[in-house]
Amino acid sequence: MTDEGRVRVLGIRHHGSGSARAVRDALTEHDPGVVLIEGPPEADALVGWIARGLKPPVALLAYEVADPARAAFWPFAVFSPEWQALSWAVENHREVRFIDLPAAVTLATAGDPSAGEQTRGPRSEEPDETTEPPFAASPRCAATDPLRDDPLAVLARTAGYDDPERWWEDAVETQASSSLFTSITEAMAELRTATPPPAETEDQLVEERREAHMRKLLRAALRIHDRVAVVCGAWHAPALSGRLPAAAADQRLLTGLPKVKVATAWVPWTHSRLTYASGYGAGIASPGWYRHLFAAPDAVVPRWFAAVAAVLRRHDLPVSPAHAIEATRLAEALAALRGRPRAGLDEVQEAALAVMCDGNPTTLAYVTRELVVGEELGTVPDGAPLVPLDADLRRHAKSLRLTLAPAPKDLVLDLRRTFDRERSRLLHRLRALDIDWGTPVQVAGTGTFKEAWQVAWSPDFAVAIVLASSWGTTVAGAAAARLVADPGPLPDVTARVEQALLGELHTALPPLLTALDERAAHDADVAHLLDALPALIRAQRYGTVRGTDTTSLGAVAHAMLTRAAAGLPAAAGGLSPDAATELCGYIERVTDVVGMLPAAAGALWHDALRRVLARGDVPGLLAGRLTRTLLDAGDLPADAARDALSRALTHGPTVAERAAFAEGFLSASALLLIHDPEVLAIVDDWMAGLADDDFLEVLPVLRRAFGGFNRPERTAIAERATRLSDHETAAATPTDLPYAEMAEALATVRHLLRRKDA
């Protein structure tokens, strides 16, 4: 038998469900003694874990031992042809070898992985799934010829398609069989022949070295085994088929390459991480759909709509079997009209939108998130090598004398001490990765140099660590990458800015501040501005203690406060009870932190609150809360506040509105009721005058208002209420407290408490 007959080259589309099934069929037909797979040879020793509980989606990880930030991932899903090849070989007790250029070489020759602490793998920012593995350990060839850069696009246009993905799905994935691999190799050979390599570049040289190394290991396999199967990207298939070139030429390409010491490990992966087209993702827009195509034995479209119905029902949306039947018919009709052999993702999504979601894109988003993408977490068995992020975390914990113990432990840190500051930095970075080893708690004292935590290690963090490892291989690098990835709307950006400052992730700040400027300039939603302000204002405190220049944050915060103050009166009128409650929360949080800005900012904010109160259509809850806020701040005289409370409780439009004003006015604290008998008398007279039915109507509101007070406060209020008719006691009780003088004293105390250098 010639070498050509002994070798079966399977050129595949990475993460193609039809290709995955076809690979298994081809391997069964060829029955090779060894399966060669495009991937890092250093991972050969990890193949055995497939038979010991490894469950996709998972990823191979290779990283430089001396510099774990220099690393690369190779993701696998159950519908990946490479995974099916690995599984087939393990199930049939066949040898498996990875044959791509070693990670020791690609990591040594890759550029600086990142500036500073942010981690980036040495792989293409926009991988081509078909011509290059989405888990490529080396940069993709930067071909200048469009034909070489995207060969599938050329084949698709030749077949009359404007979408290469749709052409590949129609021509290959839906009709995949073992006989297709010969046609794929021939098509790629024609394209490679028609497109000579570009001028010699470093990237082109990398591609030639990769194929040279694949041929080198193929020759070695042929010296041992009668039959060999090769699973590789379709573009490389012609380079490994037919008569191989002289070994000496390949050896010259591989001689003298630099190498570094690397380590490898399996890490769990998720479907959502497969959707990322840059960093460590695979660029798959619909992994859940691919998973369905691979797993469904028959009736692919009806089974899909049954799953869609289940998703919608979980969200309490009415969906009947008739909806699923009509959606199936519509999807198949659309496919027939478009000349497709089977309904694809476009057709099923359009049918679901029209029939099952009533044309509502928001409802369809549930399907996209939970089914088209899905969220499936892989499993790595116990005993497998640690991921570098875990090792980096444990190294830092040991050096900082933090024990990974489950028993809660209180930790009070003085951030003026380097050791305590490093502890704080680690805990904040882990929180940015959703690893809540430490939970911040309130601490007595003044200033911003004291920080309190309760630390408790949970076994669940093992999953969080491996999930976070997809962002990087060090705690600092992964946290920075996590914060700058898709920062979202304005409130999310400001929250991430605060996290970056707390964790001293300086490399994350520039992109976050750029996103902050863009969103702050274009976001006119008052709720978004108010929601975003507290984190941004708090972030300014960290300049002194953490050595970060926060001057620019102050300017942005003042500009956002100005816009929020200008838009607040218009946004506060005619709100529903739920919307009023939400807006009250935003206003309270801004009020709590606005004192950290210069005095002019506080004056601007209180002026906006007064303008809100001047409206005639402000809901009772909001009006009551703002009245109390201005009273507590000394911007509203006590007599005016009492008059406002009396008018609201006497002349409010409805009993419910009167109760809502009382709730907003009273729930801030109990001190006013305890120390101002006139306010208590106003509330008491109102409650005493309520009819039985009205009292029952407002009782839940009163429970909420008084339920926030602690037991001693409620006892004190009750004692005061019993003495309201005692004129002697009332005369001995001051009824006209010097609120103006008290406000000045309280303002001074607040200023002292907020001093940054206290």
GIPENOR-V302969 format. One record per residue. N is the residue number from 1. RES is the residue in one letter. PSI is psi in degrees with one decimal (NA if undefined). Layout:
n | res | psi
N | RES | PSI
N | RES | PSI
//
This chain:
n | res | psi
1 | M | 131.7
2 | T | 162.9
3 | D | -34.6
4 | E | -37.3
5 | G | -22.3
6 | R | -20.5
7 | V | 131.5
8 | R | 112.7
9 | V | 123.1
10 | L | 95.5
11 | G | 117.4
12 | I | 166.5
13 | R | 119.6
14 | H | 133.5
15 | H | 40.0
16 | G | 123.2
17 | S | -41.5
18 | G | -40.9
19 | S | -37.3
20 | A | -44.7
21 | R | -40.5
22 | A | -35.0
23 | V | -45.1
24 | R | -42.7
25 | D | -43.2
26 | A | -38.7
27 | L | -39.1
28 | T | -40.7
29 | E | -45.6
30 | H | -31.3
31 | D | 61.9
32 | P | 157.3
33 | G | -22.0
34 | V | 143.0
35 | V | 121.4
36 | L | 128.5
37 | I | 138.0
38 | E | 118.2
39 | G | 174.5
40 | P | 127.1
41 | P | -24.4
42 | E | -17.4
43 | A | 1.6
44 | D | -38.2
45 | A | -14.0
46 | L | -8.1
47 | V | -33.8
48 | G | -22.9
49 | W | -15.3
50 | I | -35.0
51 | A | 1.9
52 | R | 26.9
53 | G | 6.1
54 | L | 127.6
55 | K | 124.3
56 | P | 159.8
57 | P | 133.7
58 | V | 172.9
59 | A | 143.2
60 | L | 139.9
61 | L | 130.4
62 | A | 133.1
63 | Y | 153.1
64 | E | 127.6
65 | V | -41.2
66 | A | -21.0
67 | D | 83.1
68 | P | -18.4
69 | A | -18.3
70 | R | 103.6
71 | A | 167.4
72 | A | 148.0
73 | F | 150.3
74 | W | 90.7
75 | P | 145.1
76 | F | 136.0
77 | A | 169.3
78 | V | -26.3
79 | F | 11.5
80 | S | 129.1
81 | P | -36.8
82 | E | -39.6
83 | W | -41.0
84 | Q | -34.7
85 | A | -43.0
86 | L | -46.4
87 | S | -42.2
88 | W | -45.0
89 | A | -42.5
90 | V | -43.4
91 | E | -34.2
92 | N | 12.0
93 | H | 43.9
94 | R | 154.9
95 | E | 146.7
96 | V | 136.4
97 | R | 137.5
98 | F | 139.2
99 | I | 4.3
100 | D | 174.1
101 | L | 134.6
102 | P | 145.8
103 | A | -28.5
104 | A | -31.1
105 | V | -48.3
106 | T | -35.6
107 | L | -31.2
108 | A | -32.5
109 | T | -9.2
110 | A | 156.6
111 | G | 176.7
112 | D | 122.5
113 | P | -31.2
114 | S | 164.5
115 | A | 136.6
116 | G | -132.3
117 | E | -12.3
118 | Q | 135.0
119 | T | 138.1
120 | R | 135.4
121 | G | 152.9
122 | P | 65.3
123 | R | 166.9
124 | S | 143.3
125 | E | -28.5
126 | E | 79.9
127 | P | 149.3
128 | D | 115.8
129 | E | -27.2
130 | T | -41.6
131 | T | -11.7
132 | E | 141.0
133 | P | 138.7
134 | P | -6.4
135 | F | 31.3
136 | A | 132.2
137 | A | -12.8
138 | S | 156.3
139 | P | 144.4
140 | R | 146.3
141 | C | 125.2
142 | A | 68.5
143 | A | 138.5
144 | T | -16.4
145 | D | 124.9
146 | P | -29.4
147 | L | -44.5
148 | R | -30.3
149 | D | -35.9
150 | D | 76.2
151 | P | -31.2
152 | L | -33.6
153 | A | -37.2
154 | V | -46.2
155 | L | -38.2
156 | A | -43.9
157 | R | -36.8
158 | T | -34.1
159 | A | 0.8
160 | G | 17.6
161 | Y | 145.0
162 | D | -2.1
163 | D | 111.1
164 | P | -36.8
165 | E | -43.5
166 | R | -39.4
167 | W | -46.8
168 | W | -40.1
169 | E | -42.7
170 | D | -42.3
171 | A | -29.5
172 | V | -56.9
173 | E | -41.1
174 | T | -16.8
175 | Q | 22.7
176 | A | 134.2
177 | S | 165.9
178 | S | -23.9
179 | S | -15.4
180 | L | -22.9
181 | F | -34.6
182 | T | -43.6
183 | S | -40.2
184 | I | -45.4
185 | T | -42.4
186 | E | -40.7
187 | A | -42.6
188 | M | -34.8
189 | A | -41.3
190 | E | -42.3
191 | L | -41.9
192 | R | -36.9
193 | T | -40.1
194 | A | -15.1
195 | T | 92.5
196 | P | 153.0
197 | P | 148.1
198 | P | 176.8
199 | A | 144.5
200 | E | 118.9
201 | T | 168.7
202 | E | -39.6
203 | D | -40.2
204 | Q | -37.2
205 | L | -37.0
206 | V | -43.7
207 | E | -41.8
208 | E | -38.5
209 | R | -38.8
210 | R | -48.2
211 | E | -32.5
212 | A | -41.3
213 | H | -37.0
214 | M | -43.5
215 | R | -35.7
216 | K | -47.7
217 | L | -27.2
218 | L | -43.5
219 | R | -41.8
220 | A | -39.0
221 | A | -38.0
222 | L | -23.3
223 | R | -15.2
224 | I | -38.3
225 | H | 147.4
226 | D | -38.1
227 | R | 137.7
228 | V | 138.1
229 | A | 139.6
230 | V | 126.4
231 | V | 116.1
232 | C | 169.6
233 | G | 144.9
234 | A | -36.0
235 | W | -32.6
236 | H | -12.1
237 | A | -45.3
238 | P | -30.5
239 | A | -16.0
240 | L | 4.4
241 | S | 160.2
242 | G | -153.9
243 | R | 123.6
244 | L | 146.6
245 | P | 173.1
246 | A | 139.4
247 | A | -29.7
248 | A | -38.4
249 | A | -42.3
250 | D | -38.7
251 | Q | -35.8
252 | R | -36.9
253 | L | -27.1
254 | L | -4.7
255 | T | 136.7
256 | G | 15.4
257 | L | 139.3
258 | P | 151.2
259 | K | 154.9
260 | V | 161.0
261 | K | 127.8
262 | V | 158.9
263 | A | 155.0
264 | T | 156.7
265 | A | 158.0
266 | W | 140.9
267 | V | 142.7
268 | P | 148.5
269 | W | 172.4
270 | T | 159.3
271 | H | -38.7
272 | S | -33.1
273 | R | -26.6
274 | L | -19.6
275 | T | -15.2
276 | Y | 131.1
277 | A | -2.8
278 | S | 177.5
279 | G | -122.1
280 | Y | 14.9
281 | G | -169.6
282 | A | -5.9
283 | G | 28.4
284 | I | 117.0
285 | A | -23.9
286 | S | 65.1
287 | P | -32.6
288 | G | -37.6
289 | W | -44.5
290 | Y | -40.5
291 | R | -40.1
292 | H | -44.0
293 | L | -36.7
294 | F | -36.9
295 | A | -28.0
296 | A | 118.6
297 | P | -30.6
298 | D | 177.5
299 | A | 53.9
300 | V | -48.9
301 | V | -48.2
302 | P | -40.9
303 | R | -36.7
304 | W | -46.5
305 | F | -25.8
306 | A | -39.5
307 | A | -38.3
308 | V | -45.1
309 | A | -40.2
310 | A | -39.9
311 | V | -47.5
312 | L | -36.5
313 | R | -33.5
314 | R | -23.0
315 | H | 21.8
316 | D | 34.6
317 | L | 135.9
318 | P | 114.1
319 | V | 128.9
320 | S | 166.5
321 | P | -31.2
322 | A | -35.8
323 | H | -45.9
324 | A | -38.9
325 | I | -46.9
326 | E | -37.0
327 | A | -39.5
328 | T | -45.9
329 | R | -42.3
330 | L | -43.3
331 | A | -43.5
332 | E | -34.9
333 | A | -40.8
334 | L | -41.4
335 | A | -41.5
336 | A | -42.7
337 | L | -32.1
338 | R | 2.6
339 | G | 28.1
340 | R | 144.6
341 | P | -22.7
342 | R | 150.8
343 | A | 130.3
344 | G | -168.5
345 | L | -39.4
346 | D | -44.9
347 | E | -43.1
348 | V | -32.6
349 | Q | -42.2
350 | E | -40.7
351 | A | -41.5
352 | A | -40.5
353 | L | -44.7
354 | A | -41.9
355 | V | -43.3
356 | M | -17.2
357 | C | 6.9
358 | D | 32.7
359 | G | 11.7
360 | N | 111.2
361 | P | -29.1
362 | T | -40.3
363 | T | -41.1
364 | L | -27.4
365 | A | -31.5
366 | Y | -42.6
367 | V | -44.6
368 | T | -46.9
369 | R | -43.8
370 | E | -17.8
371 | L | -51.3
372 | V | -45.5
373 | V | -56.6
374 | G | 168.3
375 | E | 90.0
376 | E | 129.7
377 | L | 129.6
378 | G | 173.7
379 | T | 131.0
380 | V | 125.1
381 | P | 156.4
382 | D | 144.1
383 | G | -14.7
384 | A | 154.3
385 | P | 145.8
386 | L | 146.8
387 | V | 152.8
388 | P | -29.5
389 | L | -41.9
390 | D | -44.2
391 | A | -40.6
392 | D | -41.4
393 | L | -47.1
394 | R | -34.1
395 | R | -44.6
396 | H | -41.8
397 | A | -40.8
398 | K | -43.7
399 | S | -26.1
400 | L | 8.0
401 | R | 43.8
402 | L | 118.3
403 | T | 134.0
404 | L | 72.3
405 | A | 145.3
406 | P | -22.6
407 | A | 128.8
408 | P | 140.8
409 | K | 131.8
410 | D | 139.6
411 | L | 117.9
412 | V | 122.2
413 | L | 139.0
414 | D | 107.3
415 | L | -4.1
416 | R | -15.5
417 | R | 131.8
418 | T | -42.5
419 | F | -46.6
420 | D | -36.3
421 | R | -37.7
422 | E | -35.5
423 | R | -47.5
424 | S | -42.8
425 | R | -43.7
426 | L | -45.7
427 | L | -39.1
428 | H | -38.4
429 | R | -39.4
430 | L | -37.5
431 | R | -33.7
432 | A | -22.0
433 | L | 12.3
434 | D | 31.8
435 | I | 91.1
436 | D | 60.4
437 | W | -41.0
438 | G | 139.4
439 | T | 122.0
440 | P | 141.1
441 | V | 159.8
442 | Q | 144.3
443 | V | 140.0
444 | A | 148.8
445 | G | 178.4
446 | T | 168.1
447 | G | -179.2
448 | T | 9.7
449 | F | -9.9
450 | K | 135.3
451 | E | 133.2
452 | A | 142.4
453 | W | 156.0
454 | Q | 117.4
455 | V | 135.2
456 | A | 124.3
457 | W | 132.8
458 | S | 141.9
459 | P | -25.2
460 | D | -20.1
461 | F | -18.5
462 | A | -41.3
463 | V | -42.8
464 | A | -35.8
465 | I | -46.1
466 | V | -30.8
467 | L | -43.5
468 | A | -21.9
469 | S | -16.7
470 | S | -15.1
471 | W | -16.7
472 | G | 178.2
473 | T | -4.7
474 | T | 156.0
475 | V | -44.6
476 | A | -47.8
477 | G | -42.0
478 | A | -40.9
479 | A | -42.6
480 | A | -44.6
481 | A | -38.2
482 | R | -39.7
483 | L | -35.2
484 | V | -9.8
485 | A | 116.5
486 | D | 66.9
487 | P | -17.2
488 | G | -158.3
489 | P | 175.8
490 | L | -47.4
491 | P | -36.3
492 | D | -38.8
493 | V | -47.0
494 | T | -36.2
495 | A | -38.6
496 | R | -33.5
497 | V | -44.4
498 | E | -42.5
499 | Q | -41.1
500 | A | -38.3
501 | L | -42.6
502 | L | -38.5
503 | G | 1.3
504 | E | 47.2
505 | L | 78.7
506 | H | -29.9
507 | T | -20.9
508 | A | -20.4
509 | L | -46.4
510 | P | -50.5
511 | P | -32.1
512 | L | -39.6
513 | L | -33.8
514 | T | -45.9
515 | A | -36.7
516 | L | -45.6
517 | D | -44.4
518 | E | -46.6
519 | R | -37.5
520 | A | -32.1
521 | A | -26.1
522 | H | -12.1
523 | D | 113.7
524 | A | 3.0
525 | D | 115.8
526 | V | -39.5
527 | A | -41.6
528 | H | -43.2
529 | L | -45.1
530 | L | -38.1
531 | D | -31.6
532 | A | -24.9
533 | L | -46.1
534 | P | -46.7
535 | A | -39.0
536 | L | -40.3
537 | I | -42.9
538 | R | -34.2
539 | A | -24.8
540 | Q | -21.2
541 | R | -19.3
542 | Y | -2.4
543 | G | -46.8
544 | T | -48.3
545 | V | -29.5
546 | R | 8.5
547 | G | 34.8
548 | T | 135.5
549 | D | 113.4
550 | T | 19.6
551 | T | -44.9
552 | S | -31.4
553 | L | -37.2
554 | G | -41.3
555 | A | -42.4
556 | V | -41.9
557 | A | -43.7
558 | H | -39.2
559 | A | -41.8
560 | M | -38.8
561 | L | -40.2
562 | T | -44.4
563 | R | -40.1
564 | A | -42.1
565 | A | -37.1
566 | A | -35.9
567 | G | -12.2
568 | L | -46.7
569 | P | -40.2
570 | A | -30.0
571 | A | -10.9
572 | A | -6.7
573 | G | 146.8
574 | G | 32.5
575 | L | 152.2
576 | S | 164.0
577 | P | -42.5
578 | D | -43.0
579 | A | -37.4
580 | A | -41.7
581 | T | -42.8
582 | E | -44.2
583 | L | -36.6
584 | C | -42.2
585 | G | -44.1
586 | Y | -46.6
587 | I | -41.3
588 | E | -43.7
589 | R | -37.2
590 | V | -41.6
591 | T | -36.9
592 | D | -27.7
593 | V | -8.9
594 | V | -22.9
595 | G | -15.2
596 | M | -14.6
597 | L | 168.6
598 | P | 158.8
599 | A | -33.4
600 | A | -33.2
601 | A | -40.6
602 | G | -40.6
603 | A | -40.6
604 | L | -42.5
605 | W | -45.9
606 | H | -32.0
607 | D | -38.4
608 | A | -38.7
609 | L | -38.4
610 | R | -37.8
611 | R | -31.3
612 | V | -45.0
613 | L | -25.2
614 | A | -16.9
615 | R | 153.8
616 | G | -4.2
617 | D | 28.5
618 | V | 129.7
619 | P | 150.3
620 | G | -43.0
621 | L | -46.6
622 | L | -42.3
623 | A | -42.7
624 | G | -42.2
625 | R | -41.4
626 | L | -37.3
627 | T | -45.3
628 | R | -39.0
629 | T | -46.2
630 | L | -34.3
631 | L | -48.2
632 | D | -28.8
633 | A | -5.1
634 | G | 11.1
635 | D | 2.7
636 | L | 122.0
637 | P | 152.0
638 | A | -40.6
639 | D | -41.8
640 | A | -38.1
641 | A | -41.9
642 | R | -41.4
643 | D | -41.0
644 | A | -41.8
645 | L | -43.7
646 | S | -44.0
647 | R | -43.2
648 | A | -39.8
649 | L | -18.9
650 | T | -39.2
651 | H | 11.9
652 | G | 149.9
653 | P | -35.2
654 | T | 163.1
655 | V | -39.0
656 | A | -40.2
657 | E | -38.4
658 | R | -43.2
659 | A | -37.1
660 | A | -40.0
661 | F | -44.4
662 | A | -41.6
663 | E | -47.6
664 | G | -38.2
665 | F | -37.5
666 | L | -27.7
667 | S | -10.2
668 | A | -45.5
669 | S | 165.0
670 | A | -8.3
671 | L | -35.9
672 | L | -42.4
673 | L | -32.7
674 | I | -40.6
675 | H | -5.5
676 | D | 93.7
677 | P | -23.9
678 | E | -41.9
679 | V | -43.9
680 | L | -38.1
681 | A | -37.9
682 | I | -46.1
683 | V | -40.8
684 | D | -44.6
685 | D | -40.7
686 | W | -46.0
687 | M | -37.4
688 | A | -27.1
689 | G | -1.8
690 | L | 137.0
691 | A | 162.7
692 | D | -46.6
693 | D | -39.7
694 | D | -38.6
695 | F | -42.9
696 | L | -31.9
697 | E | -38.7
698 | V | -6.4
699 | L | -44.8
700 | P | -36.5
701 | V | -43.4
702 | L | -36.8
703 | R | -42.6
704 | R | -42.5
705 | A | -45.9
706 | F | -19.2
707 | G | -20.9
708 | G | -11.6
709 | F | 147.0
710 | N | 171.3
711 | R | -46.4
712 | P | -37.0
713 | E | -43.3
714 | R | -37.2
715 | T | -42.2
716 | A | -39.6
717 | I | -42.4
718 | A | -41.2
719 | E | -41.2
720 | R | -40.1
721 | A | -35.0
722 | T | -18.8
723 | R | 8.5
724 | L | -30.2
725 | S | -2.7
726 | D | 100.7
727 | H | -32.0
728 | E | -43.1
729 | T | -40.3
730 | A | -37.9
731 | A | -32.2
732 | A | -11.0
733 | T | 125.1
734 | P | 127.5
735 | T | -8.0
736 | D | 77.7
737 | L | 148.2
738 | P | 75.8
739 | Y | -36.0
740 | A | -48.3
741 | E | -39.8
742 | M | -38.9
743 | A | -40.3
744 | E | -42.0
745 | A | -42.2
746 | L | -37.1
747 | A | -39.0
748 | T | -41.6
749 | V | -43.6
750 | R | -40.6
751 | H | -42.4
752 | L | -40.0
753 | L | -28.1
754 | R | 4.1
755 | R | 131.7
756 | K | -26.1
757 | D | 18.8
758 | A | NA
//
